[in-house]
Amino acid sequence: MTALVKATYGIFFLGTPHKGPWVEDMASMLNKVDPNHPRLDLVEQLRCNSRALEDQIADFKNICHKYKIVSFYETQQTRRLHWGRSCSELQKER
């Protein structure tokens, strides 16, 4: 990990809320496809105040002081996910 940190010159976080995105829509869609979908655990880790997310934030805080940080953010709320005709059935992972 130390070699990776030393070799890093920049980091972009595109579309990644760092304190947990709105995941209920994603979880609901995956649950409709397959209640045992393997990615439901990943979605749960993205919930606000999840232990996994808090650990990642703490780890990042330990190394971020080495970098200049510039933030860009949306000024309007992103539309929520919804089922459409083209998304009525998602392919299950095999």
C-alpha positions as CSV (number, residue, x, y, z in Angstrom):
1,M,0.0,0.0,0.0
2,T,2.9,2.4,0.7
3,A,4.2,2.1,-2.8
4,L,0.8,2.9,-4.2
5,V,0.5,6.0,-2.0
6,K,3.9,7.2,-3.0
7,A,3.1,6.7,-6.7
8,T,-0.2,8.5,-6.6
9,Y,-0.2,12.0,-8.0
10,G,-4.0,12.6,-8.2
11,I,-7.3,11.0,-7.4
12,F,-10.7,11.7,-9.0
13,F,-13.9,10.7,-7.3
14,L,-16.6,11.0,-10.0
15,G,-20.1,10.6,-8.8
16,T,-19.0,9.2,-5.5
17,P,-20.6,10.8,-2.4
18,H,-18.2,10.2,0.3
19,K,-20.7,10.0,3.1
20,G,-23.1,7.5,1.5
21,P,-25.3,8.0,-1.5
22,W,-29.1,7.4,-1.7
23,V,-29.0,3.6,-2.0
24,E,-32.6,2.6,-1.4
25,D,-33.4,2.9,-5.1
26,M,-30.5,0.7,-6.1
27,A,-31.3,-1.9,-3.4
28,S,-34.9,-2.0,-4.4
29,M,-34.1,-2.6,-8.0
30,L,-31.6,-5.4,-7.2
31,N,-34.0,-6.9,-4.8
32,K,-36.7,-7.1,-7.5
33,V,-34.3,-8.8,-9.8
34,D,-33.0,-11.3,-7.2
35,P,-33.5,-11.1,-3.4
36,N,-30.2,-12.9,-3.1
37,H,-28.3,-10.8,-5.6
38,P,-24.5,-10.8,-4.8
39,R,-24.3,-7.0,-5.1
40,L,-26.8,-6.3,-2.4
41,D,-24.1,-6.6,0.2
42,L,-22.0,-4.0,-1.7
43,V,-25.0,-1.6,-1.9
44,E,-25.5,-2.0,1.9
45,Q,-21.9,-1.0,2.5
46,L,-22.6,2.3,0.7
47,R,-25.4,3.3,3.0
48,C,-24.8,6.4,5.1
49,N,-23.1,5.6,8.4
50,S,-22.2,2.1,7.3
51,R,-19.1,0.7,9.1
52,A,-17.3,-0.1,5.9
53,L,-17.8,3.5,4.6
54,E,-16.7,5.0,7.9
55,D,-13.5,2.8,7.8
56,Q,-12.7,4.0,4.3
57,I,-13.2,7.6,5.3
58,A,-10.9,7.2,8.3
59,D,-8.2,5.5,6.1
60,F,-8.5,8.3,3.6
61,K,-8.2,11.0,6.3
62,N,-4.9,9.4,7.3
63,I,-3.3,10.0,3.9
64,C,-5.2,12.9,2.4
65,H,-3.1,15.6,4.1
66,K,-0.3,14.7,1.5
67,Y,-2.5,15.9,-1.4
68,K,-4.1,19.1,-2.5
69,I,-7.8,18.6,-2.6
70,V,-10.1,20.4,-5.0
71,S,-13.9,19.6,-4.7
72,F,-16.5,19.8,-7.4
73,Y,-20.1,19.1,-6.6
74,E,-23.6,19.2,-8.1
75,T,-25.8,22.2,-7.2
76,Q,-29.0,20.4,-8.2
77,Q,-30.4,17.1,-6.9
78,T,-29.8,14.1,-9.1
79,R,-32.9,12.3,-10.4
80,R,-33.8,9.1,-8.6
81,L,-33.5,5.7,-10.2
82,H,-36.7,4.2,-11.5
83,W,-37.8,1.3,-13.6
84,G,-38.4,2.1,-17.3
85,R,-39.5,0.1,-20.3
86,S,-35.8,-0.6,-21.2
87,C,-34.9,-1.6,-17.7
88,S,-37.8,-3.8,-16.9
89,E,-35.5,-6.8,-16.6
90,L,-31.9,-6.7,-15.6
91,Q,-29.5,-9.5,-16.4
92,K,-28.6,-11.6,-13.4
93,E,-24.9,-12.1,-12.8
94,R,-23.7,-15.6,-13.3
